[in-house]
């Protein structure tokens, strides 16, 4: 399931032809272009059959005109779901809960969201988290609470007294922080990896 050189959103849903899941498929499809701009692909999963997936996405198209733009894994025996912890025995022994895994371009799981069966995912937050992860990788910084794209990132705290004094001086001159342990910097634009390589258009 690793797509080499690309980030991946792997998400599970409890079942085809269910109301919340249908709204999520539509929402992910509408946001797919934005994920692609971040070098990120989408991949769904449930324990339903491939025929069920096909019938469901076709029904969505017939009723809304929206073509689901990403593949959905038919994990009939639940092997993948169990490996990724997508099945909660407290809820169901067969249905997958609403898990989201953000996997980076090196195949490392960087973030996990777990939603209850009756609460739909908020796609803009998933998108924002991908942007934040890529930005901190590139800038070697951190993102503050409520960070959104185009905002500065937090500078790593100084490790020596000399660095602390330099940081205080920098804050006084640039007005870019509140103390030596919390200051900000502008992150490079459009870079997505630790080497600040630009995203290919």
ChimeraX attribute file (.defattr): number of C-alpha atoms within 10 A of each C-alpha:
attribute: neighborCount
match mode: 1-to-1
recipient: residues
	/A:1	10
	/A:2	14
	/A:3	14
	/A:4	11
	/A:5	12
	/A:6	16
	/A:7	26
	/A:8	26
	/A:9	22
	/A:10	22
	/A:11	24
	/A:12	26
	/A:13	27
	/A:14	22
	/A:15	21
	/A:16	19
	/A:17	15
	/A:18	11
	/A:19	11
	/A:20	17
	/A:21	21
	/A:22	17
	/A:23	14
	/A:24	16
	/A:25	20
	/A:26	19
	/A:27	16
	/A:28	23
	/A:29	18
	/A:30	16
	/A:31	15
	/A:32	19
	/A:33	14
	/A:34	15
	/A:35	22
	/A:36	14
	/A:37	13
	/A:38	21
	/A:39	19
	/A:40	22
	/A:41	20
	/A:42	20
	/A:43	18
	/A:44	17
	/A:45	25
	/A:46	27
	/A:47	24
	/A:48	21
	/A:49	17
	/A:50	15
	/A:51	9
	/A:52	15
	/A:53	21
	/A:54	13
	/A:55	14
	/A:56	17
	/A:57	21
	/A:58	16
	/A:59	15
	/A:60	19
	/A:61	14
	/A:62	11
	/A:63	9
	/A:64	10
	/A:65	10
	/A:66	16
	/A:67	16
	/A:68	19
	/A:69	16
	/A:70	14
	/A:71	12
	/A:72	22
	/A:73	20
	/A:74	18
	/A:75	16
	/A:76	15
	/A:77	12
	/A:78	20
	/A:79	11
	/A:80	18
	/A:81	23
	/A:82	15
	/A:83	9
	/A:84	13
	/A:85	12
	/A:86	24
	/A:87	22
	/A:88	14
	/A:89	10
	/A:90	6
	/A:91	12
	/A:92	11
	/A:93	11
	/A:94	20
	/A:95	21
	/A:96	25
	/A:97	24
	/A:98	23
	/A:99	23
	/A:100	21
	/A:101	20
	/A:102	24
	/A:103	23
	/A:104	24
	/A:105	18
	/A:106	12
	/A:107	16
	/A:108	13
	/A:109	15
	/A:110	12
	/A:111	15
	/A:112	15
	/A:113	12
	/A:114	14
	/A:115	15
	/A:116	11
	/A:117	16
	/A:118	11
	/A:119	10
	/A:120	16
	/A:121	21
	/A:122	12
	/A:123	14
	/A:124	13
	/A:125	11
	/A:126	19
	/A:127	19
	/A:128	16
	/A:129	18
	/A:130	24
	/A:131	18
	/A:132	20
	/A:133	18
	/A:134	21
	/A:135	27
	/A:136	19
	/A:137	17
	/A:138	21
	/A:139	23
	/A:140	16
	/A:141	19
	/A:142	18
	/A:143	18
	/A:144	14
	/A:145	6
	/A:146	7
	/A:147	14
	/A:148	15
	/A:149	13
	/A:150	12
	/A:151	14
	/A:152	21
	/A:153	23
	/A:154	22
	/A:155	22
	/A:156	14
	/A:157	15
	/A:158	15
	/A:159	8
	/A:160	9
	/A:161	9
	/A:162	9
	/A:163	13
	/A:164	16
	/A:165	13
	/A:166	14
	/A:167	22
	/A:168	19
	/A:169	13
	/A:170	15
	/A:171	18
	/A:172	13
	/A:173	9
	/A:174	11
	/A:175	12
	/A:176	18
	/A:177	18
	/A:178	12
	/A:179	13
	/A:180	19
	/A:181	14
	/A:182	17
	/A:183	20
	/A:184	21
	/A:185	15
	/A:186	14
	/A:187	20
	/A:188	14
	/A:189	14
	/A:190	18
	/A:191	20
	/A:192	26
	/A:193	18
	/A:194	13
	/A:195	11
	/A:196	18
	/A:197	11
	/A:198	13
	/A:199	13
	/A:200	10
	/A:201	6
